[in-house]
Amino acid sequence: MPQITYHIVEHDGGYAYKLGDVYSETFATHDAAFIAARQAAVRQQQPGESAGIVWEDEGGKWHAEVSSGGDRPRTAVEDDA
């Protein structure tokens, strides 16, 4: 099972959580960003329905696959701020 980690960081005059290179909206306080990251982490672990996914890789090739609704990652939140 994969692991994803949300990072709390200073961003745009406030705080945000970040996953990879993607930032959340900016929150006024560190605590608000942390709570939002924890909520996102919990939602990420909830099972859903299986669905078809079509995606393009960095070489421009398209792929089609089925993502199981029960195949959810483990999540964590780290404070980098």
FIDRENBA-624651 format. One record per residue: y, x, z of N, C-alpha, C, O in turn; residue in three letters. Coordinates in steps of 0.02 Angstrom, whole numbers, plus 50000, padded with zeros to 5 digits. Layout:
BEGIN
REC     nv     nu     nw    cav    cau    caw     cv     cu     cw     ov     ou     ow    r
REC      Y      X      Z      Y      X      Z      Y      X      Z      Y      X      Z  Ala
...
//
This chain:
BEGIN
REC     nv     nu     nw    cav    cau    caw     cv     cu     cw     ov     ou     ow    r
REC  49942  50042  50000  50000  50000  50000  50062  50045  50000  50067  50091  50041  Met
REC  50109  50031  49955  50169  50073  49952  50215  50062  50012  50210  50011  50046  Pro
REC  50258  50109  50023  50308  50105  50077  50377  50109  50045  50388  50151  50002  Gln
REC  50422  50064  50064  50491  50069  50043  50535  50074  50105  50520  50044  50157  Ile
REC  50589  50111  50099  50634  50122  50157  50705  50105  50137  50732  50132  50089  Thr
REC  50735  50061  50176  50806  50046  50168  50844  50095  50212  50825  50107  50269  Tyr
REC  50899  50122  50186  50939  50171  50223  51008  50141  50237  51040  50114  50192  His
REC  51031  50145  50300  51098  50123  50318  51145  50182  50305  51134  50237  50330  Ile
REC  51197  50170  50265  51243  50223  50246  51315  50198  50248  51327  50138  50243  Val
REC  51362  50244  50255  51433  50227  50247  51445  50215  50173  51422  50253  50130  Glu
REC  51483  50161  50158  51494  50144  50088  51556  50101  50080  51564  50051  50115  His
REC  51600  50120  50035  51658  50080  50016  51701  50058  50076  51723  50000  50079  Asp
REC  51712  50102  50123  51754  50087  50180  51719  50048  50235  51751  50024  50282  Gly
REC  51653  50042  50230  51614  50007  50280  51543  50035  50281  51534  50096  50277  Gly
REC  51494  49991  50286  51425  50012  50287  51384  49968  50240  51401  49910  50228  Tyr
REC  51331  49996  50215  51285  49959  50171  51215  49983  50184  51205  50034  50218  Ala
REC  51167  49947  50158  51100  49974  50155  51084  49991  50084  51109  49960  50037  Tyr
REC  51041  50040  50076  51028  50068  50010  50953  50073  50001  50917  50093  50047  Lys
REC  50929  50056  49942  50859  50065  49923  50859  50103  49858  50881  50078  49807  Leu
REC  50834  50165  49861  50840  50208  49802  50913  50223  49789  50948  50247  49833  Gly
REC  50936  50207  49728  51007  50218  49711  51047  50154  49711  51104  50153  49686  Asp
REC  51019  50100  49739  51052  50035  49737  51079  50018  49807  51043  50021  49857  Val
REC  51144  50000  49809  51177  49982  49872  51180  49906  49879  51185  49869  49830  Tyr
REC  51177  49883  49941  51191  49813  49956  51266  49803  49952  51304  49848  49935  Ser
REC  51288  49742  49968  51359  49731  49977  51382  49772  50036  51342  49796  50076  Glu
REC  51447  49781  50043  51476  49819  50098  51486  49773  50158  51511  49717  50151  Thr
REC  51467  49797  50216  51475  49761  50279  51528  49796  50321  51536  49857  50317  Phe
REC  51565  49757  50360  51620  49785  50400  51595  49831  50455  51628  49879  50473  Ala
REC  51536  49816  50482  51510  49856  50538  51441  49883  50523  51403  49857  50482  Thr
REC  51426  49935  50559  51359  49966  50554  51306  49915  50575  51254  49909  50542  His
REC  51318  49879  50630  51269  49831  50655  51255  49776  50604  51197  49756  50596  Asp
REC  51306  49752  50570  51296  49700  50519  51253  49725  50462  51210  49689  50436  Ala
REC  51265  49787  50441  51224  49817  50387  51152  49826  50410  51105  49815  50372  Ala
REC  51143  49848  50472  51076  49858  50498  51038  49792  50502  50979  49789  50482  Phe
REC  51070  49740  50526  51037  49674  50530  51019  49649  50461  50964  49623  50451  Ile
REC  51064  49657  50413  51049  49635  50344  50991  49674  50314  50950  49646  50278  Ala
REC  50988  49739  50328  50933  49780  50303  50867  49759  50334  50816  49755  50299  Ala
REC  50867  49744  50399  50805  49720  50432  50783  49654  50402  50723  49643  50391  Arg
REC  50830  49609  50388  50813  49545  50357  50784  49555  50287  50735  49522  50269  Gln
REC  50813  49600  50249  50787  49615  50182  50716  49645  50187  50673  49628  50147  Ala
REC  50706  49689  50235  50640  49720  50244  50587  49668  50262  50531  49671  50237  Ala
REC  50604  49620  50304  50557  49567  50323  50541  49524  50263  50482  49508  50251  Val
REC  50592  49505  50224  50581  49463  50164  50537  49500  50114  50495  49469  50081  Arg
REC  50546  49565  50108  50507  49604  50059  50433  49603  50075  50392  49611  50030  Gln
REC  50415  49594  50138  50345  49595  50159  50311  49527  50152  50250  49523  50158  Gln
REC  50349  49474  50141  50320  49407  50139  50283  49396  50073  50311  49409  50019  Gln
REC  50222  49372  50077  50184  49359  50015  50215  49302  49975  50249  49259  50002  Pro
REC  50203  49304  49911  50229  49252  49866  50175  49234  49816  50115  49244  49829  Gly
REC  50195  49208  49760  50148  49190  49707  50139  49248  49659  50185  49289  49649  Glu
REC  50080  49253  49629  50069  49303  49577  50114  49285  49518  50125  49226  49503  Ser
REC  50138  49336  49483  50184  49325  49427  50174  49379  49374  50156  49435  49389  Ala
REC  50187  49360  49312  50187  49408  49258  50252  49447  49257  50306  49420  49269  Gly
REC  50247  49512  49243  50305  49556  49241  50304  49592  49174  50252  49617  49152  Ile
REC  50362  49595  49142  50370  49635  49081  50426  49684  49096  50480  49665  49119  Val
REC  50412  49749  49083  50462  49800  49099  50460  49856  49047  50409  49867  49015  Trp
REC  50516  49891  49041  50523  49946  48993  50526  50012  49031  50565  50019  49079  Glu
REC  50485  50060  49010  50487  50125  49043  50542  50168  49014  50576  50149  48967  Asp
REC  50552  50228  49044  50606  50271  49023  50599  50295  48951  50648  50318  48921  Glu
REC  50539  50292  48923  50528  50311  48853  50538  50254  48804  50529  50264  48743  Gly
REC  50558  50195  48828  50570  50139  48785  50509  50096  48769  50513  50050  48728  Gly
REC  50453  50111  48801  50392  50072  48789  50390  50013  48838  50404  50021  48897  Lys
REC  50371  49954  48812  50367  49894  48852  50297  49886  48880  50248  49902  48847  Trp
REC  50292  49861  48941  50229  49850  48976  50227  49779  49002  50279  49751  49021  His
REC  50168  49749  49004  50159  49683  49033  50102  49689  49084  50050  49719  49070  Ala
REC  50113  49660  49142  50061  49662  49194  50070  49602  49240  50120  49567  49237  Glu
REC  50021  49591  49282  50024  49538  49331  50033  49569  49400  49997  49614  49419  Val
REC  50082  49544  49436  50095  49567  49504  50067  49516  49552  50087  49457  49552  Ser
REC  50022  49538  49594  49992  49494  49644  50043  49475  49697  50078  49519  49722  Ser
REC  50046  49412  49714  50093  49389  49766  50077  49416  49835  50119  49415  49880  Gly
REC  50015  49441  49843  49995  49467  49908  50002  49542  49913  49990  49571  49967  Gly
REC  50022  49575  49859  50028  49648  49857  50098  49668  49878  50140  49685  49836  Asp
REC  50112  49666  49943  50178  49680  49970  50181  49749  50001  50132  49771  50032  Arg
REC  50237  49783  49995  50243  49850  50024  50256  49847  50099  50277  49796  50126  Pro
REC  50242  49903  50132  50265  49913  50201  50340  49930  50195  50360  49961  50146  Arg
REC  50379  49911  50244  50451  49925  50241  50474  49958  50306  50442  49952  50359  Thr
REC  50529  49993  50299  50561  50026  50357  50636  50027  50346  50660  50021  50289  Ala
REC  50673  50036  50400  50746  50044  50396  50763  50108  50433  50743  50118  50491  Val
REC  50800  50153  50400  50822  50215  50431  50897  50217  50433  50931  50194  50387  Glu
REC  50924  50245  50486  50996  50250  50496  51020  50319  50474  51008  50369  50508  Asp
REC  51053  50321  50416  51080  50384  50389  51155  50390  50400  51186  50440  50381  Asp
REC  51185  50338  50431  51259  50337  50439  51280  50380  50499  51340  50384  50513  Ala
//
